[in-house]
Every structure is written in C-alpha cells, then in structure tokens.
Amino acid sequence: MNPTVDTDEMPAEIDFSGGARGKFYRPGAQVRLPIHLEAGVQDTLAAIANARGIELSVLVNDLLRKDIELIQMAR
C-alpha cells in the first residue's frame, strides 16, 4: 500500500447520487452462511449419503442435530 495515498476519501469516479439507502434491507431477514468442509470429510460424508440415498445436506444436518442434542444433554 502506498503511504501517500489518502484512503479516507471516496474516489471521484464512484457516484452514489442515484443510490437508495436500504434498498435491499429486509427486516428479520436471516443470512445463510456457506459452510466449507475439508475435502476428505466431504468425500466421506458424500459416500455415506449416497449409500443411504439421501442428499449430503440432509445427512450433515442430521449429524449436526445429533451432536447438538448430545452437547445440550451434557450440560
């Protein structure tokens, strides 16, 4: 980064004059974050899901629900 460049100022070529504040804001909306699995974990879980004839996401959610139950019971 060039220490002589002022990073506090918005560049002149960026024009927000036609923008609308909150255009995409939705009260109560929830963000669904992507979850990234290690390759080996994903491969193993995908093979299990395939053998059971279910989607990978169904298997992962089932496993996580069971883990959550175990964690809550241990409290």
Secondary structure by P-SEA (a helix, b strand, c coil): cccccccccccccccccccccccccccccccbbbbbccaaaaaaaaaaaaaacccaaaaaaaaaaaaaaaaaaac
